Amino acid sequence: MSRYALLVGADTFDDPGLRRLYAPSTDILELSEVLGAPDIGGFEVQAIVNQSHSKVIRQIHAFFSRRRRDDLLLLYFSGHGLEDHNGNLFFAMPDTELEYLESTAVAAQAVHSFMNATAARTKIVLLDCCNSGSFPRGMTAKAGGSMHTVQRLGGHGRVIITASDAMQYAFEGDDLTGRGVRSIFTRVMVEGLETGRADLDGDGEIDIDELYSYIHDRIVAENPAQVPRKWALGVKGKVVVARSRPQGDSLPIELVQALLSSFARIRRSAIEEVGRLLESGETRLYDAAVAALQQAALDTDSNVSAAAAKLLQARTNPVTGDTLPTRMDTLPIRMEANLLGLRYAARSDIGMLAERNEDSAYASGRLLAVADGGGHGGDTASAAAIAAIARLGGQGIGRGDLLGEIETAARDANDRLRLLARGSRLGMSTTLTALAWSGGTFALVHIGNSRAYLLRDQELYQITHDHTLVQELLDDGRITNERAASHPQRGVLLRALTGDSEIDVDLSLREARVGDRYLLSTSGLHGVVSAEILHHALTTIEDPDEVVGYLIDFAKRRGGGPENITCVVADVVVLSHPDFHERPPRVIGAAGLNAQLQRRRQAPW
């Protein structure tokens, strides 16, 4: 198999209506180096910057022509994305005229045709462009109308990753002096590939799902207004974008255990030992030592945190001579996977108006899941989904198998609904949102309008995308957030587990960090409890059991409790945490009731 990459960018334009950009040239230079590096991307890279639209179209056509079936093709674009009055998407080049887009810009439909005609089965499209409009201070937004990218570039055997979705903006740093700056999207992507940090499962390869998860998390953490999106269409198997460079050895296990000790004096002694390692110039332990110091700088004991901060400020990288970073977000905080655990709580309530509970949930040290049933027999549907996914909670899963395992479990859940629908419960359906944990990595599967949230560094992020009619209207810019909150069709699902032969679930991998807090909820909670209240509860209440109790009580008393209410809260902690205790799995809601009935049937009396 051969690997080919075509990088296209434009940052200067003749038409006065197209603002100059300062990132594309630098974007392409940096990305071409990492993709072309034999020990990272291994691509044969071709770059086109600030060329006429006719030359670019010809080059793209040639790029997709004369390829073999097993070739991997990667197309990247950085610049202005524009839409005409009919909603057709175009990529602007230096000679593009806004009044004559069809004849002076690169049409997405042309790219679509070239991709359909190529013999290569696997294509990756990376688009660092999106809408024009307002932008935050100090940032320059790349232009374009609402970009419904998947509709313009959809097809079989391709993965599309965009810097943001419709009605959002792709930002570049607004540094108008000195050398050009990279856009946020491309900067994070290059960083993940070059350093190997995008290798979330640590298997030495960065696949497209890992790359997207890394890009998504870093961008949302840095700029929540921009949310990257990914579509995988007809791609089979693992698509490897790059190999990850070795990150250096781990610290000795005894030292790691000392750093995680519940006794502050032992942690302080361990910090001193890390300092001696840095003093010795042990370059292979550099990354591990820095990560340990950054974690220790967050220690609740002031002596420990001060000692770690002092070392970070005083030392330099023995390889590059750079000062060790002191900002907490400059390197991910990594811990030995077998020293991490989940402290969790789950609760489900019928609500104030429903006649029965059609929600189900599961929580254990390996799996968190919620399901919200609907239609005739919604309680049976959600219970069946949880029963299918729950097998992941009782078995060990290798990190490399996580995505495949959780996707298979979701398809098994859908198959169960198909069998049930053959009886008297036609029309049943359920949402499903689940996180499977293994080796310091979460695999997320999602379909419907239940949600998963991540609280990291006191910031709350919604890490799932609602598959609803109202969310689609929001994405298209046809309604406002205020209108969405009271829209009469806000409960209409566009995707769910229904027993149909084909399902379309969202899948991603996420790296766990000590201090992360996850919330999984059905619409009975987040539909009536604002994001501000969720954030307040998650940041001010330490005990997960108390958090779920507070949120469900709030949804009933202040939100009216019109639906069933279910939520799961889980904290990523070190196993030496004084409040961490192994606890049995929780099966609640309709699934819990079914489990109780099943046990009663099996009882000897």
Backbone torsions as a table, in degrees:
resi	resn	phi	psi	omega
1	MET	NA	132.5	175.9
2	SER	-102.0	154.8	-176.7
3	ARG	-123.8	123.1	-177.4
4	TYR	-126.7	139.6	178.2
5	ALA	-131.5	134.2	174.7
6	LEU	-119.1	118.9	-178.1
7	LEU	-109.9	122.1	-175.8
8	VAL	-120.8	133.0	178.9
9	GLY	-150.3	155.6	176.3
10	ALA	-148.0	131.3	-180.0
11	ASP	-132.1	-7.3	174.5
12	THR	-122.3	142.8	-171.9
13	PHE	-140.9	142.6	178.6
14	ASP	-75.9	-36.0	-178.4
15	ASP	-69.9	123.3	-178.6
16	PRO	-63.8	-16.1	179.2
17	GLY	-78.4	-10.1	179.2
18	LEU	-106.2	113.9	-176.6
19	ARG	-72.0	142.4	177.0
20	ARG	-63.9	143.0	175.2
21	LEU	-112.1	154.4	-175.7
22	TYR	-116.1	2.4	-176.9
23	ALA	-101.2	-39.5	-167.6
24	PRO	-52.1	-44.9	-177.8
25	SER	-61.4	-44.4	178.2
26	THR	-68.7	-40.1	176.5
27	ASP	-50.9	-51.4	-173.6
28	ILE	-70.1	-38.3	177.9
29	LEU	-60.2	-49.6	-177.6
30	GLU	-67.4	-43.4	-177.7
31	LEU	-68.5	-37.0	-179.8
32	SER	-64.4	-34.8	179.8
33	GLU	-66.8	-43.8	-176.5
34	VAL	-76.0	-37.4	177.8
35	LEU	-69.7	-33.4	-178.0
36	GLY	-83.8	-13.5	-179.7
37	ALA	-62.9	125.4	-176.9
38	PRO	-58.8	-32.1	-177.6
39	ASP	-90.1	2.4	177.8
40	ILE	-122.4	-83.9	-176.5
41	GLY	-81.9	-43.4	-178.7
42	GLY	68.6	21.0	178.8
43	PHE	-86.9	149.8	164.9
44	GLU	-86.1	108.7	-167.6
45	VAL	-102.2	135.0	171.9
46	GLN	-123.1	130.1	-177.9
47	ALA	-118.2	137.8	177.3
48	ILE	-128.6	117.5	-178.3
49	VAL	-127.0	128.7	174.5
50	ASN	55.2	47.0	175.2
51	GLN	-104.1	163.1	179.9
52	SER	-65.3	157.1	-176.9
53	HIS	-63.0	-35.7	-178.8
54	SER	-67.3	-39.1	178.7
55	LYS	-68.0	-39.2	-180.0
56	VAL	-65.2	-44.3	179.0
57	ILE	-59.5	-43.1	180.0
58	ARG	-64.3	-39.7	180.0
59	GLN	-68.5	-39.7	178.3
60	ILE	-65.3	-41.4	178.4
61	HIS	-60.6	-46.4	180.0
62	ALA	-65.5	-35.0	-178.9
63	PHE	-60.9	-41.5	-177.9
64	PHE	-85.9	-11.7	179.7
65	SER	-85.1	159.8	174.4
66	ARG	55.6	40.8	176.6
67	ARG	-107.3	158.8	178.4
68	ARG	-97.3	162.9	-174.2
69	ARG	-57.7	-38.6	-174.7
70	ASP	-92.0	3.9	178.7
71	ASP	-68.4	147.2	172.6
72	LEU	-106.3	123.3	-177.4
73	LEU	-114.5	133.7	178.8
74	LEU	-125.4	122.5	177.6
75	LEU	-115.0	128.3	-178.7
76	TYR	-126.6	138.5	176.0
77	PHE	-133.0	135.7	175.6
78	SER	-130.6	122.8	-179.4
79	GLY	158.3	-154.0	179.5
80	HIS	-85.4	130.1	170.2
81	GLY	-106.3	129.2	-172.4
82	LEU	-128.6	151.6	174.2
83	GLU	-122.8	141.1	173.3
84	ASP	-83.9	-176.7	-175.3
85	HIS	-68.7	-14.2	176.9
86	ASN	-93.8	2.1	179.7
87	GLY	84.4	11.4	177.9
88	ASN	-80.5	138.6	-174.9
89	LEU	-92.7	138.2	178.3
90	PHE	-136.3	150.0	174.6
91	PHE	-105.9	124.6	-174.0
92	ALA	-79.3	139.5	173.8
93	MET	-118.6	171.3	-175.9
94	PRO	-55.3	-31.8	-178.2
95	ASP	-95.7	10.8	179.9
96	THR	-68.4	135.8	174.9
97	GLU	-113.2	125.1	-176.6
98	LEU	-57.9	-30.8	-178.1
99	GLU	-76.2	-20.3	-175.8
100	TYR	-131.2	58.3	-176.9
101	LEU	-59.7	-43.7	-175.1
102	GLU	-58.4	-32.9	-175.9
103	SER	-104.2	-5.9	-175.9
104	THR	-128.0	3.9	179.8
105	ALA	-129.1	170.2	178.7
106	VAL	-89.9	114.5	-177.1
107	ALA	-78.9	135.9	176.1
108	ALA	-61.3	-31.0	179.4
109	GLN	-64.6	-33.9	176.9
110	ALA	-66.8	-42.9	176.9
111	VAL	-61.1	-41.6	177.7
112	HIS	-56.6	-44.9	-179.5
113	SER	-64.5	-42.5	179.6
114	PHE	-63.2	-39.7	-179.3
115	MET	-68.5	-37.0	178.3
116	ASN	-66.2	-31.3	-174.4
117	ALA	-85.0	-18.1	-176.0
118	THR	-70.0	151.3	178.4
119	ALA	-80.6	-19.6	-178.3
120	ALA	-63.6	134.2	-176.8
121	ARG	-82.4	-26.6	-172.6
122	THR	-121.7	121.7	179.4
123	LYS	-128.3	139.0	175.7
124	ILE	-116.2	130.2	177.0
125	VAL	-118.4	123.7	178.7
126	LEU	-118.6	116.3	-175.3
127	LEU	-115.5	114.2	176.6
128	ASP	-105.0	66.2	179.7
129	CYS	-158.8	153.6	174.2
130	CYS	-170.5	-139.3	-163.4
131	ASN	-80.7	149.9	169.1
132	SER	-83.9	171.6	178.2
133	GLY	135.0	-160.6	-177.9
134	SER	-67.0	151.0	179.1
135	PHE	-147.6	151.4	-177.4
136	PRO	-66.5	158.1	-180.0
137	ARG	-58.5	134.2	179.0
138	GLY	84.3	5.4	179.5
139	MET	-129.3	147.5	176.6
140	THR	-114.6	124.0	-177.2
141	ALA	-85.5	135.7	174.4
142	LYS	-79.4	141.5	-163.8
143	ALA	-81.4	173.1	173.7
144	GLY	139.1	152.1	172.5
145	GLY	-77.2	-169.5	-178.9
146	SER	-62.8	124.3	-174.6
147	MET	-101.5	101.4	176.0
148	HIS	-89.4	73.7	-164.7
149	THR	-59.7	-44.4	-174.3
150	VAL	-63.6	-29.4	179.3
151	GLN	-74.5	-27.5	-178.4
152	ARG	-87.0	-33.3	-174.2
153	LEU	-119.9	18.6	-179.4
154	GLY	-69.0	167.8	178.9
155	GLY	153.2	-176.4	-176.6
156	HIS	-90.1	148.0	172.5
157	GLY	69.4	35.3	179.5
158	ARG	-143.6	151.5	175.5
159	VAL	-118.0	130.3	-179.8
160	ILE	-117.6	125.5	174.0
161	ILE	-122.4	126.2	-179.9
162	THR	-115.1	151.8	-179.6
163	ALA	-63.9	-25.9	176.9
164	SER	-163.3	177.4	-176.5
165	ASP	-102.8	-178.1	177.8
166	ALA	-55.5	141.3	177.7
167	MET	66.5	21.9	171.4
168	GLN	-125.2	179.8	-173.7
169	TYR	-129.5	142.8	174.6
170	ALA	-97.5	119.5	-171.3
171	PHE	-101.4	147.8	172.0
172	GLU	-126.7	147.2	179.5
173	GLY	-61.0	138.2	-173.8
174	ASP	-94.3	63.6	179.4
175	ASP	-102.6	100.7	-172.6
176	LEU	-92.0	-0.7	178.6
177	THR	-116.9	157.0	179.9
178	GLY	71.6	-156.2	-177.4
179	ARG	-74.5	161.5	-179.5
180	GLY	-65.5	158.3	178.0
181	VAL	-109.8	155.3	176.5
182	ARG	-84.8	149.2	174.0
183	SER	-67.6	162.4	-179.0
184	ILE	-59.4	-47.8	-176.5
185	PHE	-57.6	-52.4	-176.3
186	THR	-72.1	-36.8	178.4
187	ARG	-59.2	-46.6	-179.3
188	VAL	-66.6	-39.4	179.7
189	MET	-64.0	-46.9	178.9
190	VAL	-61.4	-42.3	179.7
191	GLU	-60.3	-45.7	-179.1
192	GLY	-64.0	-37.0	179.7
193	LEU	-76.2	-43.9	-173.7
194	GLU	-69.2	-40.5	-177.6
195	THR	-88.2	-16.9	-176.0
196	GLY	83.9	3.1	-178.5
197	ARG	-68.1	-18.6	177.3
198	ALA	-76.9	-6.2	174.8
199	ASP	-80.1	80.8	-170.0
200	LEU	-70.6	-28.7	-179.0
201	ASP	-97.3	1.1	173.7
202	GLY	66.7	25.6	-177.5
203	ASP	-93.6	6.7	178.5
204	GLY	89.2	-2.1	179.7
205	GLU	-130.0	143.9	176.3
206	ILE	-108.5	105.8	178.2
207	ASP	-89.4	172.3	-172.1
208	ILE	-65.8	-32.0	178.4
209	ASP	-68.2	-42.1	177.9
210	GLU	-64.5	-42.2	-179.3
211	LEU	-61.5	-44.4	179.1
212	TYR	-63.2	-45.4	-179.3
213	SER	-60.2	-42.0	179.2
214	TYR	-63.6	-47.8	-180.0
215	ILE	-60.2	-47.8	-177.5
216	HIS	-57.9	-50.7	-175.8
217	ASP	-64.1	-43.1	-177.8
218	ARG	-67.7	-41.1	-178.3
219	ILE	-68.8	-45.9	-178.9
220	VAL	-63.5	-36.0	177.7
221	ALA	-67.0	-35.6	-177.6
222	GLU	-84.1	-36.2	-176.7
223	ASN	-148.9	87.9	-175.7
224	PRO	-58.9	-16.3	179.7
225	ALA	-71.5	-15.8	-178.9
226	GLN	-114.2	121.8	-178.2
227	VAL	-123.5	106.6	177.9
228	PRO	-62.8	156.7	178.5
229	ARG	-132.8	156.3	178.8
230	LYS	-137.7	140.2	171.9
231	TRP	-128.8	130.0	175.7
232	ALA	-113.0	118.5	-171.6
233	LEU	-123.7	104.2	174.6
234	GLY	73.6	12.7	-179.0
235	VAL	-86.6	132.0	179.0
236	LYS	-114.4	137.3	177.8
237	GLY	83.6	-178.2	-176.8
238	LYS	-85.6	126.6	178.9
239	VAL	-102.4	106.1	-176.5
240	VAL	-89.7	121.3	179.5
241	VAL	-87.4	-37.1	-175.0
242	ALA	-159.2	162.9	168.1
243	ARG	-92.9	149.6	179.9
244	SER	-96.6	134.6	176.5
245	ARG	-69.9	146.9	178.8
246	PRO	-56.7	137.5	-177.4
247	GLN	-97.9	10.7	-178.5
248	GLY	91.1	165.1	-177.7
249	ASP	-75.9	160.8	173.8
250	SER	-81.0	158.2	174.3
251	LEU	-66.1	154.5	176.8
252	PRO	-54.9	141.2	-174.5
253	ILE	-59.3	-35.7	179.3
254	GLU	-64.1	-37.0	179.2
255	LEU	-70.1	-41.0	177.9
256	VAL	-60.4	-44.5	179.7
257	GLN	-63.1	-36.6	178.0
258	ALA	-67.2	-38.2	178.3
259	LEU	-64.9	-26.2	-178.3
260	LEU	-97.9	5.7	-177.1
261	SER	-61.3	150.1	176.3
262	SER	-78.8	-6.5	179.7
263	PHE	-100.7	122.1	-175.5
264	ALA	-60.8	-37.5	-177.5
265	ARG	-65.5	-33.4	177.2
266	ILE	-71.3	-39.7	177.5
267	ARG	-63.7	-38.1	178.8
268	ARG	-64.6	-41.8	177.7
269	SER	-63.7	-36.9	179.2
270	ALA	-66.5	-36.8	177.1
271	ILE	-62.3	-40.5	178.1
272	GLU	-62.6	-37.6	178.7
273	GLU	-67.3	-39.1	175.8
274	VAL	-60.8	-40.2	177.6
275	GLY	-61.5	-39.0	178.2
276	ARG	-66.5	-35.6	176.7
277	LEU	-62.7	-43.7	178.5
278	LEU	-65.4	-37.6	179.5
279	GLU	-64.6	-31.4	-178.0
280	SER	-76.0	-9.8	-180.0
281	GLY	75.1	27.6	-179.6
282	GLU	-74.6	88.0	-171.2
283	THR	-64.7	-31.2	-176.4
284	ARG	-69.3	-17.5	179.9
285	LEU	-102.4	9.4	-173.8
286	TYR	-58.5	-54.9	-176.7
287	ASP	-60.9	-43.0	-179.8
288	ALA	-64.3	-39.2	179.7
289	ALA	-66.8	-42.8	178.9
290	VAL	-62.2	-45.0	179.5
291	ALA	-60.1	-40.6	179.5
292	ALA	-65.3	-41.6	179.4
293	LEU	-66.7	-38.9	178.9
294	GLN	-63.9	-40.8	177.2
295	GLN	-64.4	-43.5	-178.2
296	ALA	-66.9	-28.4	178.3
297	ALA	-65.6	-14.5	176.7
298	LEU	-96.2	4.2	-174.6
299	ASP	-61.1	143.9	179.4
300	THR	-71.2	-20.0	176.3
301	ASP	-84.3	122.0	-173.9
302	SER	-63.5	-34.0	179.1
303	ASN	-66.4	-41.4	178.9
304	VAL	-66.1	-48.8	-177.9
305	SER	-63.6	-38.3	180.0
306	ALA	-67.1	-39.2	179.1
307	ALA	-64.4	-41.2	179.2
308	ALA	-66.9	-44.4	179.9
309	ALA	-61.4	-38.7	179.4
310	LYS	-63.0	-41.7	178.5
311	LEU	-65.5	-39.8	179.7
312	LEU	-62.6	-37.9	-177.8
313	GLN	-78.1	-24.7	-170.8
314	ALA	-94.3	-20.8	-171.1
315	ARG	-103.0	162.5	175.6
316	THR	-127.8	156.5	177.4
317	ASN	-65.6	121.6	-177.6
318	PRO	-66.5	-15.0	179.6
319	VAL	-91.2	-50.7	-173.8
320	THR	-98.0	-19.5	-175.7
321	GLY	83.1	-0.6	179.7
322	ASP	-72.2	149.9	174.9
323	THR	-68.0	139.8	177.5
324	LEU	-60.4	138.8	-178.3
325	PRO	-67.2	144.0	176.7
326	THR	-112.1	-14.4	176.1
327	ARG	-73.8	141.0	-174.3
328	MET	-72.4	-16.7	-175.6
329	ASP	-102.3	9.9	-177.2
330	THR	-80.4	-25.3	173.9
331	LEU	-137.6	142.9	177.8
332	PRO	-65.5	144.7	178.6
333	ILE	-85.8	109.6	-177.3
334	ARG	-109.2	137.5	174.5
335	MET	-125.0	159.5	174.7
336	GLU	-58.9	127.3	-172.0
337	ALA	-58.9	-36.2	-176.7
338	ASN	-77.1	1.9	177.3
339	LEU	-107.0	7.4	-179.9
340	LEU	-108.0	152.0	177.3
341	GLY	-149.5	174.8	178.4
342	LEU	-113.2	130.5	171.6
343	ARG	-107.8	114.4	-166.6
344	TYR	-134.9	163.6	174.0
345	ALA	-149.7	150.6	-179.8
346	ALA	-144.2	146.2	178.7
347	ARG	-155.2	145.1	177.3
348	SER	-134.2	141.4	-177.5
349	ASP	-135.8	143.5	-178.4
350	ILE	-67.1	-20.8	-176.8
351	GLY	87.7	-171.7	-174.5
352	MET	-95.9	-20.5	-172.1
353	LEU	-120.2	-21.4	-175.5
354	ALA	-74.4	153.1	178.9
355	GLU	-87.2	-25.7	178.0
356	ARG	-150.4	163.1	-178.6
357	ASN	-91.7	115.5	178.2
358	GLU	-104.0	4.8	173.3
359	ASP	-86.4	154.0	172.6
360	SER	-141.9	154.9	178.7
361	ALA	-154.4	159.7	178.8
362	TYR	-142.4	139.0	176.7
363	ALA	-144.7	129.7	175.9
364	SER	-151.0	-177.4	178.7
365	GLY	-71.3	-7.3	-179.8
366	ARG	-120.4	-15.5	-172.1
367	LEU	-149.5	137.3	172.2
368	LEU	-126.6	132.4	-176.7
369	ALA	-154.9	144.2	171.7
370	VAL	-133.6	150.4	177.9
371	ALA	-144.6	140.7	-177.6
372	ASP	-124.0	104.9	-175.8
373	GLY	-78.6	155.4	179.0
374	GLY	-148.8	171.3	-179.8
375	GLY	76.7	-163.9	178.0
376	HIS	-75.2	118.5	-179.0
377	GLY	79.6	37.3	178.7
378	GLY	-61.9	-32.6	178.1
379	ASP	-65.1	-38.8	177.3
380	THR	-66.7	-39.1	-179.1
381	ALA	-64.4	-47.3	-178.5
382	SER	-67.6	-37.9	178.7
383	ALA	-64.5	-39.2	178.9
384	ALA	-65.2	-40.0	179.5
385	ALA	-64.6	-44.4	179.6
386	ILE	-66.2	-38.4	178.3
387	ALA	-61.5	-38.1	-179.7
388	ALA	-71.1	-41.7	-176.5
389	ILE	-78.0	-23.0	-174.3
390	ALA	-65.9	-19.9	178.8
391	ARG	-60.7	-25.6	178.1
392	LEU	-71.5	-18.9	-179.0
393	GLY	-80.3	-10.4	-176.3
394	GLY	-119.6	14.9	-178.7
395	GLN	-138.7	152.7	175.5
396	GLY	-79.3	134.3	-178.4
397	ILE	-124.4	130.3	174.9
398	GLY	-67.8	146.9	-177.0
399	ARG	-59.7	-34.9	-179.1
400	GLY	-70.2	-17.8	-178.1
401	ASP	-99.2	-2.1	-170.9
402	LEU	-56.5	-53.2	-176.8
403	LEU	-62.0	-44.1	-179.9
404	GLY	-63.9	-39.8	-179.8
405	GLU	-66.0	-44.1	-175.8
406	ILE	-74.0	-31.9	175.1
407	GLU	-67.1	-42.6	178.4
408	THR	-61.3	-41.3	178.9
409	ALA	-63.3	-39.1	178.1
410	ALA	-65.5	-38.5	178.5
411	ARG	-70.2	-34.6	174.4
412	ASP	-62.2	-40.3	177.6
413	ALA	-61.4	-41.8	178.6
414	ASN	-65.2	-38.4	177.7
415	ASP	-63.2	-36.6	178.2
416	ARG	-62.9	-40.4	178.4
417	LEU	-65.0	-34.8	178.6
418	ARG	-63.4	-41.5	178.8
419	LEU	-66.6	-40.9	179.6
420	LEU	-65.6	-34.7	-177.9
421	ALA	-68.3	-16.8	177.7
422	ARG	-71.3	-16.5	177.7
423	GLY	-88.2	-132.7	-172.7
424	SER	-101.0	10.2	-174.3
425	ARG	-114.3	49.0	178.6
426	LEU	-62.0	141.8	176.1
427	GLY	92.4	1.8	178.8
428	MET	-72.5	153.3	178.1
429	SER	-157.4	168.3	176.1
430	THR	-157.2	150.9	168.2
431	THR	-82.7	168.9	173.4
432	LEU	-156.2	124.6	173.9
433	THR	-133.4	120.8	-173.6
434	ALA	-143.5	146.0	175.4
435	LEU	-122.0	118.6	175.7
436	ALA	-102.5	136.2	-171.6
437	TRP	-114.0	134.5	173.9
438	SER	-161.4	129.2	172.4
439	GLY	57.3	35.9	179.0
440	GLY	81.2	10.4	-179.5
441	THR	-128.2	139.5	173.5
442	PHE	-104.7	137.9	166.8
443	ALA	-106.2	130.8	-177.4
444	LEU	-111.7	128.9	171.0
445	VAL	-120.3	140.3	-174.2
446	HIS	-152.1	136.0	171.0
447	ILE	-154.1	133.4	179.9
448	GLY	105.3	-152.1	-176.4
449	ASN	-121.0	13.3	163.4
450	SER	-70.4	166.5	-172.2
451	ARG	-137.5	158.5	168.5
452	ALA	-125.3	135.6	177.4
453	TYR	-121.2	151.8	174.2
454	LEU	-124.1	125.4	171.3
455	LEU	-101.1	115.7	179.8
456	ARG	-136.5	127.2	-179.7
457	ASP	53.5	42.0	176.7
458	GLN	69.1	7.9	176.3
459	GLU	-108.2	136.6	-178.2
460	LEU	-103.6	127.6	-179.6
461	TYR	-123.8	133.4	170.5
462	GLN	-82.8	118.5	-173.0
463	ILE	-104.3	7.7	172.3
464	THR	-122.1	161.4	-178.6
465	HIS	-118.6	123.7	-178.2
466	ASP	-63.2	134.7	176.8
467	HIS	-99.5	66.9	-176.2
468	THR	-127.2	162.4	176.4
469	LEU	-62.4	-43.0	-178.5
470	VAL	-64.5	-39.7	177.9
471	GLN	-63.9	-37.4	176.9
472	GLU	-64.7	-40.3	177.0
473	LEU	-63.9	-37.9	176.1
474	LEU	-64.8	-45.3	-179.1
475	ASP	-60.2	-36.5	-178.7
476	ASP	-81.5	-6.3	-179.8
477	GLY	77.1	19.2	-175.5
478	ARG	-88.9	-16.5	174.2
479	ILE	-139.9	162.9	178.6
480	THR	-94.3	167.7	176.6
481	ASN	-61.4	-36.3	179.3
482	GLU	-64.8	-42.1	178.9
483	ARG	-67.9	-37.2	-178.5
484	ALA	-62.0	-36.4	-176.3
485	ALA	-63.1	-26.4	-178.2
486	SER	-119.2	12.8	-176.8
487	HIS	-64.3	133.9	-177.2
488	PRO	-65.1	-17.3	-179.4
489	GLN	-110.9	26.2	-176.8
490	ARG	-67.0	-16.3	178.2
491	GLY	-93.6	2.5	-178.1
492	VAL	-77.7	119.5	-178.8
493	LEU	-91.7	140.9	172.8
494	LEU	-98.2	-21.3	177.0
495	ARG	-140.5	138.7	176.9
496	ALA	-166.2	169.4	170.7
497	LEU	-80.3	119.2	-175.8
498	THR	-128.2	-5.1	-174.4
499	GLY	91.3	-1.4	176.5
500	ASP	-65.5	158.1	-175.3
501	SER	-65.8	-29.5	-178.5
502	GLU	-117.5	132.9	173.8
503	ILE	-127.1	153.3	-177.9
504	ASP	-125.4	95.1	-178.1
505	VAL	-101.7	151.6	172.9
506	ASP	-87.2	134.1	-178.9
507	LEU	-130.1	140.8	175.4
508	SER	-160.4	161.4	175.5
509	LEU	-111.5	144.3	-179.7
510	ARG	-136.4	137.0	176.9
511	GLU	-83.0	131.3	178.9
512	ALA	-82.9	142.8	175.5
513	ARG	-130.3	143.4	176.2
514	VAL	-58.2	132.1	-179.1
515	GLY	98.1	-13.0	176.2
516	ASP	-65.4	144.6	174.3
517	ARG	-129.2	128.2	-179.7
518	TYR	-108.8	142.0	173.1
519	LEU	-125.7	125.1	171.5
520	LEU	-112.6	134.2	-175.7
521	SER	-147.6	152.9	170.1
522	THR	-91.0	170.4	-173.3
523	SER	-65.6	-18.8	176.7
524	GLY	-63.3	-21.5	176.0
525	LEU	-94.2	-65.6	-173.2
526	HIS	-71.4	-13.0	176.4
527	GLY	-74.2	-21.0	-178.5
528	VAL	-123.3	-11.6	179.6
529	VAL	-108.2	124.6	-174.9
530	SER	-70.3	160.7	177.5
531	ALA	-61.5	-31.7	179.5
532	GLU	-65.8	-41.1	178.8
533	ILE	-69.1	-40.8	176.5
534	LEU	-57.6	-46.9	-179.2
535	HIS	-61.9	-43.9	-179.5
536	HIS	-59.5	-47.4	-178.2
537	ALA	-65.4	-42.4	-175.6
538	LEU	-71.3	-26.7	-177.6
539	THR	-94.9	-19.6	-175.0
540	THR	-108.9	-17.4	-179.6
541	ILE	-108.9	119.8	-173.2
542	GLU	-79.8	-43.0	-174.1
543	ASP	-77.3	121.9	179.7
544	PRO	-56.3	-37.5	178.3
545	ASP	-61.1	-40.4	179.1
546	GLU	-70.2	-33.5	178.8
547	VAL	-63.4	-50.3	-177.2
548	VAL	-64.5	-37.2	177.6
549	GLY	-63.3	-44.0	-179.9
550	TYR	-63.5	-46.1	-176.2
551	LEU	-65.5	-43.2	-179.7
552	ILE	-67.5	-39.4	176.9
553	ASP	-62.9	-40.3	178.7
554	PHE	-64.2	-43.8	-179.7
555	ALA	-61.9	-34.4	-179.0
556	LYS	-78.9	-46.3	-172.4
557	ARG	-83.4	-39.0	-177.5
558	ARG	-99.7	-28.5	-179.4
559	GLY	-97.4	-5.5	178.3
560	GLY	87.7	-12.4	178.4
561	GLY	51.6	50.4	-176.5
562	PRO	-70.7	-20.0	-178.8
563	GLU	-125.3	173.2	168.3
564	ASN	-61.8	148.1	-174.8
565	ILE	-127.3	121.9	-179.3
566	THR	-137.6	136.5	174.6
567	CYS	-150.1	150.6	176.6
568	VAL	-127.1	131.9	176.6
569	VAL	-122.9	132.4	-179.0
570	ALA	-139.5	135.9	177.4
571	ASP	-108.7	137.9	172.3
572	VAL	-86.6	116.5	-175.6
573	VAL	-131.2	164.5	172.2
574	VAL	-82.5	149.7	-175.3
575	LEU	-63.7	-20.4	179.2
576	SER	-85.8	1.3	179.0
577	HIS	-58.4	132.0	-175.3
578	PRO	-61.7	-24.1	-178.9
579	ASP	-96.1	4.9	-179.8
580	PHE	-88.3	126.4	176.5
581	HIS	-141.2	136.4	174.1
582	GLU	-62.1	134.6	178.6
583	ARG	-137.1	154.0	-178.6
584	PRO	-68.3	157.7	177.8
585	PRO	-60.2	148.2	175.6
586	ARG	-106.6	125.9	173.3
587	VAL	-119.3	115.8	-169.9
588	ILE	-132.6	172.3	-178.0
589	GLY	73.4	-147.0	-179.7
590	ALA	-60.6	-36.9	178.9
591	ALA	-65.1	-38.3	178.1
592	GLY	-66.0	-39.7	177.7
593	LEU	-64.6	-43.0	178.0
594	ASN	-61.9	-39.6	179.8
595	ALA	-64.4	-39.1	178.5
596	GLN	-64.7	-43.3	179.2
597	LEU	-62.8	-38.8	-179.9
598	GLN	-65.2	-41.0	178.9
599	ARG	-65.4	-35.8	179.4
600	ARG	-67.0	-37.5	178.8
601	ARG	-64.8	-32.1	-177.3
602	GLN	-85.7	-8.9	-178.3
603	ALA	-68.8	144.7	-174.9
604	PRO	-66.2	-23.2	-179.8
605	TRP	-87.2	NA	NA
